[in-house]
Amino acid sequence: MTISSDIEEFRSMVSNIVDRLEEINSLSRTIPETEVNQLSRKFSGLMDNLAEVDRQLRSTTEMLEDIRSRWG
């Protein structure tokens, strides 16, 4: 891999995280209108999405560490 391809892959991963966070933000804005009996389901969905972002963020951080160790 070249530094350019490594950086492009890193940027793509960051973009995916940002997109996912924007989705979570949109979902969270609907909480005030959510029926009480649906809150648990909504919170569960938000937690699942946040767990996925956490996983993606850890992978992205590892990738950046690899890039830094390879390319300085």
CHARMM-style PDB file with segment names, atoms N, HN, CA, C and O in Angstrom:
ATOM      1  N   MET     1       0.832  -1.198   0.000  1.00  0.00      PROA
ATOM      2  CA  MET     1       0.000   0.000   0.000  1.00  0.00      PROA
ATOM      3  C   MET     1       0.869   1.251   0.000  1.00  0.00      PROA
ATOM      4  O   MET     1       1.982   1.265   0.526  1.00  0.00      PROA
ATOM      5  N   THR     2       0.336   2.276  -0.594  1.00  0.00      PROA
ATOM      6  HN  THR     2      -0.568   2.264  -1.021  1.00  0.00      PROA
ATOM      7  CA  THR     2       1.022   3.564  -0.583  1.00  0.00      PROA
ATOM      8  C   THR     2       0.445   4.419   0.534  1.00  0.00      PROA
ATOM      9  O   THR     2      -0.619   4.119   1.076  1.00  0.00      PROA
ATOM     10  N   ILE     3       1.148   5.469   0.865  1.00  0.00      PROA
ATOM     11  HN  ILE     3       2.012   5.713   0.425  1.00  0.00      PROA
ATOM     12  CA  ILE     3       0.635   6.368   1.898  1.00  0.00      PROA
ATOM     13  C   ILE     3      -0.697   6.980   1.456  1.00  0.00      PROA
ATOM     14  O   ILE     3      -1.595   7.190   2.271  1.00  0.00      PROA
ATOM     15  N   SER     4      -0.811   7.259   0.169  1.00  0.00      PROA
ATOM     16  HN  SER     4      -0.082   7.089  -0.493  1.00  0.00      PROA
ATOM     17  CA  SER     4      -2.066   7.837  -0.342  1.00  0.00      PROA
ATOM     18  C   SER     4      -3.235   6.880  -0.160  1.00  0.00      PROA
ATOM     19  O   SER     4      -4.320   7.300   0.240  1.00  0.00      PROA
ATOM     20  N   SER     5      -3.027   5.609  -0.447  1.00  0.00      PROA
ATOM     21  HN  SER     5      -2.145   5.268  -0.773  1.00  0.00      PROA
ATOM     22  CA  SER     5      -4.124   4.650  -0.289  1.00  0.00      PROA
ATOM     23  C   SER     5      -4.449   4.418   1.183  1.00  0.00      PROA
ATOM     24  O   SER     5      -5.612   4.235   1.543  1.00  0.00      PROA
ATOM     25  N   ASP     6      -3.424   4.427   2.034  1.00  0.00      PROA
ATOM     26  HN  ASP     6      -2.479   4.576   1.741  1.00  0.00      PROA
ATOM     27  CA  ASP     6      -3.667   4.309   3.476  1.00  0.00      PROA
ATOM     28  C   ASP     6      -4.494   5.484   3.987  1.00  0.00      PROA
ATOM     29  O   ASP     6      -5.452   5.307   4.739  1.00  0.00      PROA
ATOM     30  N   ILE     7      -4.110   6.679   3.567  1.00  0.00      PROA
ATOM     31  HN  ILE     7      -3.332   6.823   2.956  1.00  0.00      PROA
ATOM     32  CA  ILE     7      -4.832   7.878   4.003  1.00  0.00      PROA
ATOM     33  C   ILE     7      -6.254   7.871   3.471  1.00  0.00      PROA
ATOM     34  O   ILE     7      -7.184   8.243   4.187  1.00  0.00      PROA
ATOM     35  N   GLU     8      -6.435   7.457   2.241  1.00  0.00      PROA
ATOM     36  HN  GLU     8      -5.679   7.155   1.659  1.00  0.00      PROA
ATOM     37  CA  GLU     8      -7.782   7.400   1.656  1.00  0.00      PROA
ATOM     38  C   GLU     8      -8.662   6.406   2.412  1.00  0.00      PROA
ATOM     39  O   GLU     8      -9.832   6.681   2.675  1.00  0.00      PROA
ATOM     40  N   GLU     9      -8.102   5.267   2.753  1.00  0.00      PROA
ATOM     41  HN  GLU     9      -7.151   5.043   2.539  1.00  0.00      PROA
ATOM     42  CA  GLU     9      -8.867   4.279   3.525  1.00  0.00      PROA
ATOM     43  C   GLU     9      -9.228   4.836   4.904  1.00  0.00      PROA
ATOM     44  O   GLU     9     -10.352   4.661   5.373  1.00  0.00      PROA
ATOM     45  N   PHE    10      -8.276   5.503   5.547  1.00  0.00      PROA
ATOM     46  HN  PHE    10      -7.362   5.645   5.166  1.00  0.00      PROA
ATOM     47  CA  PHE    10      -8.529   6.125   6.845  1.00  0.00      PROA
ATOM     48  C   PHE    10      -9.648   7.157   6.735  1.00  0.00      PROA
ATOM     49  O   PHE    10     -10.564   7.171   7.558  1.00  0.00      PROA
ATOM     50  N   ARG    11      -9.576   8.012   5.731  1.00  0.00      PROA
ATOM     51  HN  ARG    11      -8.832   8.000   5.063  1.00  0.00      PROA
ATOM     52  CA  ARG    11     -10.601   9.049   5.552  1.00  0.00      PROA
ATOM     53  C   ARG    11     -11.972   8.435   5.287  1.00  0.00      PROA
ATOM     54  O   ARG    11     -12.988   8.951   5.752  1.00  0.00      PROA
ATOM     55  N   SER    12     -12.000   7.346   4.549  1.00  0.00      PROA
ATOM     56  HN  SER    12     -11.175   6.926   4.171  1.00  0.00      PROA
ATOM     57  CA  SER    12     -13.257   6.651   4.287  1.00  0.00      PROA
ATOM     58  C   SER    12     -13.854   6.111   5.586  1.00  0.00      PROA
ATOM     59  O   SER    12     -15.062   6.197   5.807  1.00  0.00      PROA
ATOM     60  N   MET    13     -13.008   5.561   6.429  1.00  0.00      PROA
ATOM     61  HN  MET    13     -12.026   5.491   6.250  1.00  0.00      PROA
ATOM     62  CA  MET    13     -13.475   5.043   7.717  1.00  0.00      PROA
ATOM     63  C   MET    13     -14.025   6.171   8.583  1.00  0.00      PROA
ATOM     64  O   MET    13     -15.068   6.015   9.219  1.00  0.00      PROA
ATOM     65  N   VAL    14     -13.331   7.302   8.609  1.00  0.00      PROA
ATOM     66  HN  VAL    14     -12.484   7.429   8.093  1.00  0.00      PROA
ATOM     67  CA  VAL    14     -13.801   8.454   9.381  1.00  0.00      PROA
ATOM     68  C   VAL    14     -15.140   8.942   8.836  1.00  0.00      PROA
ATOM     69  O   VAL    14     -16.046   9.263   9.605  1.00  0.00      PROA
ATOM     70  N   SER    15     -15.261   8.997   7.532  1.00  0.00      PROA
ATOM     71  HN  SER    15     -14.524   8.736   6.908  1.00  0.00      PROA
ATOM     72  CA  SER    15     -16.509   9.435   6.904  1.00  0.00      PROA
ATOM     73  C   SER    15     -17.674   8.521   7.287  1.00  0.00      PROA
ATOM     74  O   SER    15     -18.780   8.993   7.551  1.00  0.00      PROA
ATOM     75  N   ASN    16     -17.422   7.215   7.314  1.00  0.00      PROA
ATOM     76  HN  ASN    16     -16.524   6.831   7.099  1.00  0.00      PROA
ATOM     77  CA  ASN    16     -18.466   6.274   7.718  1.00  0.00      PROA
ATOM     78  C   ASN    16     -18.897   6.502   9.163  1.00  0.00      PROA
ATOM     79  O   ASN    16     -20.083   6.416   9.482  1.00  0.00      PROA
ATOM     80  N   ILE    17     -17.940   6.791  10.028  1.00  0.00      PROA
ATOM     81  HN  ILE    17     -16.977   6.862   9.768  1.00  0.00      PROA
ATOM     82  CA  ILE    17     -18.261   7.067  11.431  1.00  0.00      PROA
ATOM     83  C   ILE    17     -19.109   8.325  11.534  1.00  0.00      PROA
ATOM     84  O   ILE    17     -20.108   8.348  12.254  1.00  0.00      PROA
ATOM     85  N   VAL    18     -18.717   9.362  10.822  1.00  0.00      PROA
ATOM     86  HN  VAL    18     -17.906   9.343  10.238  1.00  0.00      PROA
ATOM     87  CA  VAL    18     -19.474  10.620  10.848  1.00  0.00      PROA
ATOM     88  C   VAL    18     -20.894  10.400  10.341  1.00  0.00      PROA
ATOM     89  O   VAL    18     -21.850  10.905  10.929  1.00  0.00      PROA
ATOM     90  N   ASP    19     -21.037   9.650   9.255  1.00  0.00      PROA
ATOM     91  HN  ASP    19     -20.260   9.240   8.777  1.00  0.00      PROA
ATOM     92  CA  ASP    19     -22.377   9.355   8.730  1.00  0.00      PROA
ATOM     93  C   ASP    19     -23.221   8.630   9.769  1.00  0.00      PROA
ATOM     94  O   ASP    19     -24.391   8.958   9.968  1.00  0.00      PROA
ATOM     95  N   ARG    20     -22.631   7.655  10.423  1.00  0.00      PROA
ATOM     96  HN  ARG    20     -21.681   7.388  10.261  1.00  0.00      PROA
ATOM     97  CA  ARG    20     -23.364   6.889  11.440  1.00  0.00      PROA
ATOM     98  C   ARG    20     -23.753   7.785  12.607  1.00  0.00      PROA
ATOM     99  O   ARG    20     -24.865   7.679  13.123  1.00  0.00      PROA
ATOM    100  N   LEU    21     -22.854   8.666  13.028  1.00  0.00      PROA
ATOM    101  HN  LEU    21     -21.950   8.752  12.608  1.00  0.00      PROA
ATOM    102  CA  LEU    21     -23.171   9.589  14.119  1.00  0.00      PROA
ATOM    103  C   LEU    21     -24.283  10.557  13.722  1.00  0.00      PROA
ATOM    104  O   LEU    21     -25.114  10.918  14.555  1.00  0.00      PROA
ATOM    105  N   GLU    22     -24.303  10.976  12.474  1.00  0.00      PROA
ATOM    106  HN  GLU    22     -23.628  10.683  11.797  1.00  0.00      PROA
ATOM    107  CA  GLU    22     -25.391  11.842  12.007  1.00  0.00      PROA
ATOM    108  C   GLU    22     -26.724  11.109  12.054  1.00  0.00      PROA
ATOM    109  O   GLU    22     -27.748  11.702  12.394  1.00  0.00      PROA
ATOM    110  N   GLU    23     -26.719   9.817  11.713  1.00  0.00      PROA
ATOM    111  HN  GLU    23     -25.888   9.335  11.436  1.00  0.00      PROA
ATOM    112  CA  GLU    23     -27.940   9.014  11.819  1.00  0.00      PROA
ATOM    113  C   GLU    23     -28.397   8.916  13.275  1.00  0.00      PROA
ATOM    114  O   GLU    23     -29.584   9.051  13.573  1.00  0.00      PROA
ATOM    115  N   ILE    24     -27.451   8.683  14.169  1.00  0.00      PROA
ATOM    116  HN  ILE    24     -26.487   8.574  13.928  1.00  0.00      PROA
ATOM    117  CA  ILE    24     -27.770   8.595  15.593  1.00  0.00      PROA
ATOM    118  C   ILE    24     -28.320   9.927  16.086  1.00  0.00      PROA
ATOM    119  O   ILE    24     -29.285   9.957  16.849  1.00  0.00      PROA
ATOM    120  N   ASN    25     -27.718  11.014  15.659  1.00  0.00      PROA
ATOM    121  HN  ASN    25     -26.934  10.989  15.039  1.00  0.00      PROA
ATOM    122  CA  ASN    25     -28.192  12.338  16.036  1.00  0.00      PROA
ATOM    123  C   ASN    25     -29.631  12.551  15.573  1.00  0.00      PROA
ATOM    124  O   ASN    25     -30.463  13.054  16.329  1.00  0.00      PROA
ATOM    125  N   SER    26     -29.920  12.170  14.342  1.00  0.00      PROA
ATOM    126  HN  SER    26     -29.244  11.762  13.728  1.00  0.00      PROA
ATOM    127  CA  SER    26     -31.285  12.308  13.819  1.00  0.00      PROA
ATOM    128  C   SER    26     -32.267  11.474  14.628  1.00  0.00      PROA
ATOM    129  O   SER    26     -33.349  11.944  14.978  1.00  0.00      PROA
ATOM    130  N   LEU    27     -31.890  10.246  14.920  1.00  0.00      PROA
ATOM    131  HN  LEU    27     -31.011   9.864  14.635  1.00  0.00      PROA
ATOM    132  CA  LEU    27     -32.759   9.387  15.729  1.00  0.00      PROA
ATOM    133  C   LEU    27     -32.975   9.964  17.122  1.00  0.00      PROA
ATOM    134  O   LEU    27     -34.082   9.907  17.657  1.00  0.00      PROA
ATOM    135  N   SER    28     -31.932  10.512  17.700  1.00  0.00      PROA
ATOM    136  HN  SER    28     -31.032  10.558  17.265  1.00  0.00      PROA
ATOM    137  CA  SER    28     -32.058  11.049  19.059  1.00  0.00      PROA
ATOM    138  C   SER    28     -32.984  12.262  19.107  1.00  0.00      PROA
ATOM    139  O   SER    28     -33.611  12.532  20.131  1.00  0.00      PROA
ATOM    140  N   ARG    29     -33.063  12.979  18.011  1.00  0.00      PROA
ATOM    141  HN  ARG    29     -32.553  12.759  17.179  1.00  0.00      PROA
ATOM    142  CA  ARG    29     -33.961  14.139  17.968  1.00  0.00      PROA
ATOM    143  C   ARG    29     -35.427  13.736  18.043  1.00  0.00      PROA
ATOM    144  O   ARG    29     -36.276  14.553  18.399  1.00  0.00      PROA
ATOM    145  N   THR    30     -35.729  12.489  17.713  1.00  0.00      PROA
ATOM    146  HN  THR    30     -35.039  11.826  17.424  1.00  0.00      PROA
ATOM    147  CA  THR    30     -37.120  12.030  17.741  1.00  0.00      PROA
ATOM    148  C   THR    30     -37.538  11.515  19.117  1.00  0.00      PROA
ATOM    149  O   THR    30     -38.702  11.170  19.317  1.00  0.00      PROA
ATOM    150  N   ILE    31     -36.615  11.460  20.055  1.00  0.00      PROA
ATOM    151  HN  ILE    31     -35.669  11.740  19.892  1.00  0.00      PROA
ATOM    152  CA  ILE    31     -36.946  10.947  21.389  1.00  0.00      PROA
ATOM    153  C   ILE    31     -38.106  11.709  22.029  1.00  0.00      PROA
ATOM    154  O   ILE    31     -39.008  11.070  22.571  1.00  0.00      PROA
ATOM    155  N   PRO    32     -38.128  13.047  21.992  1.00  0.00      PROA
ATOM    156  CA  PRO    32     -39.236  13.752  22.660  1.00  0.00      PROA
ATOM    157  C   PRO    32     -40.626  13.377  22.134  1.00  0.00      PROA
ATOM    158  O   PRO    32     -41.606  13.440  22.876  1.00  0.00      PROA
ATOM    159  N   GLU    33     -40.713  12.989  20.862  1.00  0.00      PROA
ATOM    160  HN  GLU    33     -39.917  12.937  20.259  1.00  0.00      PROA
ATOM    161  CA  GLU    33     -42.015  12.631  20.292  1.00  0.00      PROA
ATOM    162  C   GLU    33     -42.341  11.147  20.443  1.00  0.00      PROA
ATOM    163  O   GLU    33     -43.419  10.708  20.043  1.00  0.00      PROA
ATOM    164  N   THR    34     -41.437  10.388  21.006  1.00  0.00      PROA
ATOM    165  HN  THR    34     -40.562  10.745  21.331  1.00  0.00      PROA
ATOM    166  CA  THR    34     -41.626   8.940  21.112  1.00  0.00      PROA
ATOM    167  C   THR    34     -42.588   8.610  22.246  1.00  0.00      PROA
ATOM    168  O   THR    34     -42.494   9.154  23.346  1.00  0.00      PROA
ATOM    169  N   GLU    35     -43.516   7.702  21.949  1.00  0.00      PROA
ATOM    170  HN  GLU    35     -43.592   7.260  21.055  1.00  0.00      PROA
ATOM    171  CA  GLU    35     -44.447   7.226  22.972  1.00  0.00      PROA
ATOM    172  C   GLU    35     -43.655   6.522  24.072  1.00  0.00      PROA
ATOM    173  O   GLU    35     -42.650   5.865  23.803  1.00  0.00      PROA
ATOM    174  N   VAL    36     -44.112   6.666  25.289  1.00  0.00      PROA
ATOM    175  HN  VAL    36     -44.929   7.200  25.507  1.00  0.00      PROA
ATOM    176  CA  VAL    36     -43.409   6.092  26.435  1.00  0.00      PROA
ATOM    177  C   VAL    36     -43.184   4.589  26.252  1.00  0.00      PROA
ATOM    178  O   VAL    36     -42.119   4.074  26.593  1.00  0.00      PROA
ATOM    179  N   ASN    37     -44.179   3.891  25.719  1.00  0.00      PROA
ATOM    180  HN  ASN    37     -45.044   4.309  25.442  1.00  0.00      PROA
ATOM    181  CA  ASN    37     -44.038   2.442  25.564  1.00  0.00      PROA
ATOM    182  C   ASN    37     -43.059   2.057  24.446  1.00  0.00      PROA
ATOM    183  O   ASN    37     -42.737   0.879  24.295  1.00  0.00      PROA
ATOM    184  N   GLN    38     -42.590   3.015  23.674  1.00  0.00      PROA
ATOM    185  HN  GLN    38     -42.852   3.973  23.796  1.00  0.00      PROA
ATOM    186  CA  GLN    38     -41.625   2.761  22.599  1.00  0.00      PROA
ATOM    187  C   GLN    38     -40.208   3.228  22.946  1.00  0.00      PROA
ATOM    188  O   GLN    38     -39.265   2.988  22.192  1.00  0.00      PROA
ATOM    189  N   LEU    39     -40.069   3.899  24.100  1.00  0.00      PROA
ATOM    190  HN  LEU    39     -40.834   4.094  24.713  1.00  0.00      PROA
ATOM    191  CA  LEU    39     -38.757   4.446  24.465  1.00  0.00      PROA
ATOM    192  C   LEU    39     -37.694   3.362  24.622  1.00  0.00      PROA
ATOM    193  O   LEU    39     -36.564   3.532  24.163  1.00  0.00      PROA
ATOM    194  N   SER    40     -38.040   2.275  25.252  1.00  0.00      PROA
ATOM    195  HN  SER    40     -38.958   2.137  25.625  1.00  0.00      PROA
ATOM    196  CA  SER    40     -37.058   1.211  25.466  1.00  0.00      PROA
ATOM    197  C   SER    40     -36.510   0.711  24.135  1.00  0.00      PROA
ATOM    198  O   SER    40     -35.304   0.506  23.998  1.00  0.00      PROA
ATOM    199  N   ARG    41     -37.382   0.515  23.162  1.00  0.00      PROA
ATOM    200  HN  ARG    41     -38.361   0.682  23.273  1.00  0.00      PROA
ATOM    201  CA  ARG    41     -36.948   0.059  21.840  1.00  0.00      PROA
ATOM    202  C   ARG    41     -36.043   1.096  21.171  1.00  0.00      PROA
ATOM    203  O   ARG    41     -35.020   0.756  20.577  1.00  0.00      PROA
ATOM    204  N   LYS    42     -36.438   2.360  21.280  1.00  0.00      PROA
ATOM    205  HN  LYS    42     -37.269   2.636  21.763  1.00  0.00      PROA
ATOM    206  CA  LYS    42     -35.634   3.426  20.674  1.00  0.00      PROA
ATOM    207  C   LYS    42     -34.260   3.501  21.339  1.00  0.00      PROA
ATOM    208  O   LYS    42     -33.242   3.602  20.655  1.00  0.00      PROA
ATOM    209  N   PHE    43     -34.233   3.452  22.671  1.00  0.00      PROA
ATOM    210  HN  PHE    43     -35.060   3.370  23.227  1.00  0.00      PROA
ATOM    211  CA  PHE    43     -32.955   3.511  23.383  1.00  0.00      PROA
ATOM    212  C   PHE    43     -32.078   2.310  23.029  1.00  0.00      PROA
ATOM    213  O   PHE    43     -30.863   2.443  22.888  1.00  0.00      PROA
ATOM    214  N   SER    44     -32.692   1.152  22.889  1.00  0.00      PROA
ATOM    215  HN  SER    44     -33.679   1.044  23.003  1.00  0.00      PROA
ATOM    216  CA  SER    44     -31.943  -0.044  22.512  1.00  0.00      PROA
ATOM    217  C   SER    44     -31.307   0.129  21.131  1.00  0.00      PROA
ATOM    218  O   SER    44     -30.146  -0.226  20.926  1.00  0.00      PROA
ATOM    219  N   GLY    45     -32.069   0.673  20.196  1.00  0.00      PROA
ATOM    220  HN  GLY    45     -33.012   0.961  20.363  1.00  0.00      PROA
ATOM    221  CA  GLY    45     -31.530   0.926  18.863  1.00  0.00      PROA
ATOM    222  C   GLY    45     -30.390   1.926  18.885  1.00  0.00      PROA
ATOM    223  O   GLY    45     -29.389   1.751  18.190  1.00  0.00      PROA
ATOM    224  N   LEU    46     -30.541   2.970  19.680  1.00  0.00      PROA
ATOM    225  HN  LEU    46     -31.354   3.112  20.244  1.00  0.00      PROA
ATOM    226  CA  LEU    46     -29.472   3.960  19.802  1.00  0.00      PROA
ATOM    227  C   LEU    46     -28.217   3.330  20.409  1.00  0.00      PROA
ATOM    228  O   LEU    46     -27.103   3.588  19.953  1.00  0.00      PROA
ATOM    229  N   MET    47     -28.405   2.510  21.432  1.00  0.00      PROA
ATOM    230  HN  MET    47     -29.310   2.300  21.803  1.00  0.00      PROA
ATOM    231  CA  MET    47     -27.258   1.849  22.059  1.00  0.00      PROA
ATOM    232  C   MET    47     -26.545   0.922  21.072  1.00  0.00      PROA
ATOM    233  O   MET    47     -25.316   0.874  21.038  1.00  0.00      PROA
ATOM    234  N   ASP    48     -27.319   0.189  20.270  1.00  0.00      PROA
ATOM    235  HN  ASP    48     -28.318   0.228  20.297  1.00  0.00      PROA
ATOM    236  CA  ASP    48     -26.715  -0.686  19.260  1.00  0.00      PROA
ATOM    237  C   ASP    48     -25.898   0.125  18.258  1.00  0.00      PROA
ATOM    238  O   ASP    48     -24.782  -0.252  17.902  1.00  0.00      PROA
ATOM    239  N   ASN    49     -26.464   1.236  17.811  1.00  0.00      PROA
ATOM    240  HN  ASN    49     -27.371   1.542  18.100  1.00  0.00      PROA
ATOM    241  CA  ASN    49     -25.752   2.093  16.860  1.00  0.00      PROA
ATOM    242  C   ASN    49     -24.491   2.682  17.480  1.00  0.00      PROA
ATOM    243  O   ASN    49     -23.449   2.744  16.826  1.00  0.00      PROA
ATOM    244  N   LEU    50     -24.577   3.110  18.726  1.00  0.00      PROA
ATOM    245  HN  LEU    50     -25.423   3.059  19.257  1.00  0.00      PROA
ATOM    246  CA  LEU    50     -23.403   3.664  19.398  1.00  0.00      PROA
ATOM    247  C   LEU    50     -22.325   2.598  19.606  1.00  0.00      PROA
ATOM    248  O   LEU    50     -21.134   2.889  19.497  1.00  0.00      PROA
ATOM    249  N   ALA    51     -22.737   1.376  19.900  1.00  0.00      PROA
ATOM    250  HN  ALA    51     -23.704   1.139  19.988  1.00  0.00      PROA
ATOM    251  CA  ALA    51     -21.765   0.289  20.053  1.00  0.00      PROA
ATOM    252  C   ALA    51     -21.040   0.035  18.732  1.00  0.00      PROA
ATOM    253  O   ALA    51     -19.837  -0.223  18.718  1.00  0.00      PROA
ATOM    254  N   GLU    52     -21.771   0.109  17.633  1.00  0.00      PROA
ATOM    255  HN  GLU    52     -22.749   0.320  17.644  1.00  0.00      PROA
ATOM    256  CA  GLU    52     -21.148  -0.074  16.318  1.00  0.00      PROA
ATOM    257  C   GLU    52     -20.169   1.065  16.019  1.00  0.00      PROA
ATOM    258  O   GLU    52     -19.086   0.823  15.487  1.00  0.00      PROA
ATOM    259  N   VAL    53     -20.538   2.293  16.355  1.00  0.00      PROA
ATOM    260  HN  VAL    53     -21.418   2.490  16.787  1.00  0.00      PROA
ATOM    261  CA  VAL    53     -19.629   3.428  16.161  1.00  0.00      PROA
ATOM    262  C   VAL    53     -18.381   3.244  17.013  1.00  0.00      PROA
ATOM    263  O   VAL    53     -17.270   3.528  16.564  1.00  0.00      PROA
ATOM    264  N   ASP    54     -18.560   2.772  18.231  1.00  0.00      PROA
ATOM    265  HN  ASP    54     -19.462   2.541  18.596  1.00  0.00      PROA
ATOM    266  CA  ASP    54     -17.418   2.528  19.107  1.00  0.00      PROA
ATOM    267  C   ASP    54     -16.465   1.517  18.468  1.00  0.00      PROA
ATOM    268  O   ASP    54     -15.250   1.714  18.477  1.00  0.00      PROA
ATOM    269  N   ARG    55     -17.015   0.439  17.916  1.00  0.00      PROA
ATOM    270  HN  ARG    55     -18.002   0.280  17.908  1.00  0.00      PROA
ATOM    271  CA  ARG    55     -16.201  -0.574  17.245  1.00  0.00      PROA
ATOM    272  C   ARG    55     -15.463   0.031  16.049  1.00  0.00      PROA
ATOM    273  O   ARG    55     -14.269  -0.200  15.858  1.00  0.00      PROA
ATOM    274  N   GLN    56     -16.195   0.810  15.247  1.00  0.00      PROA
ATOM    275  HN  GLN    56     -17.165   0.998  15.401  1.00  0.00      PROA
ATOM    276  CA  GLN    56     -15.585   1.436  14.071  1.00  0.00      PROA
ATOM    277  C   GLN    56     -14.502   2.436  14.476  1.00  0.00      PROA
ATOM    278  O   GLN    56     -13.459   2.526  13.827  1.00  0.00      PROA
ATOM    279  N   LEU    57     -14.749   3.176  15.537  1.00  0.00      PROA
ATOM    280  HN  LEU    57     -15.596   3.103  16.064  1.00  0.00      PROA
ATOM    281  CA  LEU    57     -13.772   4.164  15.995  1.00  0.00      PROA
ATOM    282  C   LEU    57     -12.493   3.481  16.471  1.00  0.00      PROA
ATOM    283  O   LEU    57     -11.390   3.960  16.204  1.00  0.00      PROA
ATOM    284  N   ARG    58     -12.643   2.374  17.167  1.00  0.00      PROA
ATOM    285  HN  ARG    58     -13.538   1.985  17.383  1.00  0.00      PROA
ATOM    286  CA  ARG    58     -11.457   1.633  17.613  1.00  0.00      PROA
ATOM    287  C   ARG    58     -10.656   1.115  16.413  1.00  0.00      PROA
ATOM    288  O   ARG    58      -9.427   1.190  16.402  1.00  0.00      PROA
ATOM    289  N   SER    59     -11.352   0.597  15.418  1.00  0.00      PROA
ATOM    290  HN  SER    59     -12.350   0.536  15.427  1.00  0.00      PROA
ATOM    291  CA  SER    59     -10.670   0.116  14.205  1.00  0.00      PROA
ATOM    292  C   SER    59      -9.962   1.257  13.484  1.00  0.00      PROA
ATOM    293  O   SER    59      -8.843   1.097  12.997  1.00  0.00      PROA
ATOM    294  N   THR    60     -10.619   2.398  13.422  1.00  0.00      PROA
ATOM    295  HN  THR    60     -11.528   2.528  13.818  1.00  0.00      PROA
ATOM    296  CA  THR    60     -10.039   3.559  12.752  1.00  0.00      PROA
ATOM    297  C   THR    60      -8.816   4.060  13.507  1.00  0.00      PROA
ATOM    298  O   THR    60      -7.819   4.445  12.896  1.00  0.00      PROA
ATOM    299  N   THR    61      -8.891   4.055  14.822  1.00  0.00      PROA
ATOM    300  HN  THR    61      -9.701   3.742  15.319  1.00  0.00      PROA
ATOM    301  CA  THR    61      -7.750   4.461  15.639  1.00  0.00      PROA
ATOM    302  C   THR    61      -6.575   3.513  15.426  1.00  0.00      PROA
ATOM    303  O   THR    61      -5.431   3.951  15.306  1.00  0.00      PROA
ATOM    304  N   GLU    62      -6.861   2.219  15.379  1.00  0.00      PROA
ATOM    305  HN  GLU    62      -7.791   1.864  15.476  1.00  0.00      PROA
ATOM    306  CA  GLU    62      -5.802   1.239  15.116  1.00  0.00      PROA
ATOM    307  C   GLU    62      -5.179   1.468  13.742  1.00  0.00      PROA
ATOM    308  O   GLU    62      -3.964   1.372  13.573  1.00  0.00      PROA
ATOM    309  N   MET    63      -6.027   1.770  12.771  1.00  0.00      PROA
ATOM    310  HN  MET    63      -7.014   1.849  12.909  1.00  0.00      PROA
ATOM    311  CA  MET    63      -5.501   2.018  11.428  1.00  0.00      PROA
ATOM    312  C   MET    63      -4.579   3.234  11.425  1.00  0.00      PROA
ATOM    313  O   MET    63      -3.513   3.204  10.810  1.00  0.00      PROA
ATOM    314  N   LEU    64      -4.983   4.297  12.104  1.00  0.00      PROA
ATOM    315  HN  LEU    64      -5.849   4.322  12.604  1.00  0.00      PROA
ATOM    316  CA  LEU    64      -4.146   5.496  12.164  1.00  0.00      PROA
ATOM    317  C   LEU    64      -2.821   5.194  12.861  1.00  0.00      PROA
ATOM    318  O   LEU    64      -1.773   5.689  12.448  1.00  0.00      PROA
ATOM    319  N   GLU    65      -2.867   4.389  13.907  1.00  0.00      PROA
ATOM    320  HN  GLU    65      -3.719   3.986  14.243  1.00  0.00      PROA
ATOM    321  CA  GLU    65      -1.627   4.000  14.577  1.00  0.00      PROA
ATOM    322  C   GLU    65      -0.720   3.221  13.628  1.00  0.00      PROA
ATOM    323  O   GLU    65       0.495   3.418  13.624  1.00  0.00      PROA
ATOM    324  N   ASP    66      -1.312   2.336  12.824  1.00  0.00      PROA
ATOM    325  HN  ASP    66      -2.300   2.176  12.827  1.00  0.00      PROA
ATOM    326  CA  ASP    66      -0.529   1.591  11.833  1.00  0.00      PROA
ATOM    327  C   ASP    66       0.085   2.528  10.794  1.00  0.00      PROA
ATOM    328  O   ASP    66       1.253   2.392  10.430  1.00  0.00      PROA
ATOM    329  N   ILE    67      -0.716   3.477  10.326  1.00  0.00      PROA
ATOM    330  HN  ILE    67      -1.665   3.588  10.621  1.00  0.00      PROA
ATOM    331  CA  ILE    67      -0.214   4.446   9.339  1.00  0.00      PROA
ATOM    332  C   ILE    67       0.944   5.234   9.931  1.00  0.00      PROA
ATOM    333  O   ILE    67       1.973   5.427   9.283  1.00  0.00      PROA
ATOM    334  N   ARG    68       0.770   5.681  11.152  1.00  0.00      PROA
ATOM    335  HN  ARG    68      -0.066   5.524  11.678  1.00  0.00      PROA
ATOM    336  CA  ARG    68       1.821   6.468  11.793  1.00  0.00      PROA
ATOM    337  C   ARG    68       3.099   5.650  11.969  1.00  0.00      PROA
ATOM    338  O   ARG    68       4.199   6.160  11.758  1.00  0.00      PROA
ATOM    339  N   SER    69       2.953   4.390  12.354  1.00  0.00      PROA
ATOM    340  HN  SER    69       2.059   3.976  12.525  1.00  0.00      PROA
ATOM    341  CA  SER    69       4.159   3.571  12.547  1.00  0.00      PROA
ATOM    342  C   SER    69       4.847   3.251  11.216  1.00  0.00      PROA
ATOM    343  O   SER    69       6.069   3.111  11.164  1.00  0.00      PROA
ATOM    344  N   ARG    70       4.057   3.137  10.141  1.00  0.00      PROA
ATOM    345  HN  ARG    70       3.064   3.251  10.183  1.00  0.00      PROA
ATOM    346  CA  ARG    70       4.640   2.848   8.825  1.00  0.00      PROA
ATOM    347  C   ARG    70       5.237   4.076   8.165  1.00  0.00      PROA
ATOM    348  O   ARG    70       6.321   4.023   7.585  1.00  0.00      PROA
ATOM    349  N   TRP    71       4.519   5.177   8.260  1.00  0.00      PROA
ATOM    350  HN  TRP    71       3.638   5.221   8.731  1.00  0.00      PROA
ATOM    351  CA  TRP    71       4.890   6.355   7.474  1.00  0.00      PROA
ATOM    352  C   TRP    71       5.428   7.514   8.314  1.00  0.00      PROA
ATOM    353  O   TRP    71       5.851   8.528   7.760  1.00  0.00      PROA
ATOM    354  N   GLY    72       5.419   7.381   9.618  1.00  0.00      PROA
ATOM    355  HN  GLY    72       5.076   6.557  10.069  1.00  0.00      PROA
ATOM    356  CA  GLY    72       5.990   8.427  10.460  1.00  0.00      PROA
ATOM    357  C   GLY    72       4.992   9.406  10.862  1.00  0.00      PROA
ATOM    358  OT1 GLY    72       5.311  10.356  11.577  1.00  0.00      PROA
TER     359      GLY     72
END
